[in-house]
């Protein structure tokens, strides 16, 4: 799977059903394995108390990668 394939998928938090945002980058370790996704927060997910526009989703937080959606478990 390519990064461009992942960038077209919606990222949804399974804990509340809200769209988290869009993938803008990935973090890869020295062995070539993906550590995490860097996601630009959607306007619905942004908190007025948060100043960060992006969030890092660790590989362990990814529940399922589907055809149209990536399901993640975030407790934010």
Backbone torsions as a table, in degrees:
resi	resn	phi	psi	omega
1	UNK	NA	139.8	-178.7
2	UNK	-99.7	159.3	177.0
3	UNK	-59.1	-39.3	-179.8
4	UNK	-62.3	-32.2	175.9
5	UNK	-67.5	-40.1	-179.8
6	UNK	-69.6	-35.0	-175.6
7	UNK	-65.5	-20.1	-179.2
8	UNK	-89.3	-3.8	-178.7
9	UNK	-91.6	145.0	173.0
10	UNK	-78.0	144.3	175.4
11	UNK	-107.6	121.7	-174.9
12	UNK	-123.5	134.3	177.0
13	UNK	-82.1	122.5	-177.8
14	UNK	-71.8	-18.4	-178.5
15	UNK	-75.2	-30.4	-179.9
16	UNK	-131.3	-4.2	177.2
17	UNK	77.0	7.5	-177.9
18	UNK	-89.3	148.4	174.8
19	UNK	-72.1	129.4	-178.4
20	UNK	-82.5	-46.2	-178.5
21	UNK	160.4	-157.0	-177.4
22	UNK	-119.9	143.1	178.6
23	UNK	-70.8	128.3	176.0
24	UNK	-114.0	-17.8	-178.5
25	UNK	-165.1	168.2	173.2
26	UNK	-130.4	156.5	178.6
27	UNK	-110.4	119.9	-177.3
28	UNK	-116.6	136.3	179.3
29	UNK	-82.5	179.5	-175.9
30	UNK	-65.6	-22.7	178.7
31	UNK	-83.5	-5.0	-179.8
32	UNK	90.7	7.1	178.5
33	UNK	-91.1	146.1	-179.6
34	UNK	-77.3	124.8	177.2
35	UNK	-89.7	-42.0	-174.7
36	UNK	-161.4	165.2	174.3
37	UNK	-105.6	139.2	173.2
38	UNK	-101.8	121.2	-171.9
39	UNK	-120.9	132.2	172.2
40	UNK	-81.2	123.1	-176.1
41	UNK	-63.4	141.8	175.0
42	UNK	-76.3	160.9	-177.7
43	UNK	-65.1	-22.4	179.2
44	UNK	-81.1	-22.0	-175.4
45	UNK	-93.8	-16.6	-176.4
46	UNK	-69.8	131.4	178.0
47	UNK	-97.5	145.4	179.3
48	UNK	-69.6	-12.8	179.2
49	UNK	-93.5	-8.3	-177.4
50	UNK	-102.1	135.8	178.1
51	UNK	-101.8	-9.1	-179.5
52	UNK	-80.7	137.0	177.5
53	UNK	-95.4	-8.0	-179.9
54	UNK	-133.2	159.7	-177.6
55	UNK	-134.7	145.3	177.3
56	UNK	-102.0	125.2	178.9
57	UNK	-109.4	114.0	-179.3
58	UNK	-68.8	152.7	-179.5
59	UNK	-56.3	-35.8	-178.9
60	UNK	-67.2	-20.6	-179.4
61	UNK	-85.8	-8.8	179.0
62	UNK	-81.9	121.6	-179.5
63	UNK	-87.9	-43.9	-174.8
64	UNK	-159.2	138.2	172.9
65	UNK	-109.9	110.9	-178.8
66	UNK	-101.8	-171.4	-178.3
67	UNK	-67.2	-38.5	-177.0
68	UNK	-117.5	-15.8	-169.3
69	UNK	-137.1	146.4	168.8
70	UNK	-111.8	119.4	-180.0
71	UNK	-93.9	128.4	-179.8
72	UNK	-128.0	159.0	178.8
73	UNK	-115.3	102.1	-179.0
74	UNK	-120.9	130.7	175.5
75	UNK	-108.9	77.0	-178.2
76	UNK	-107.1	NA	NA
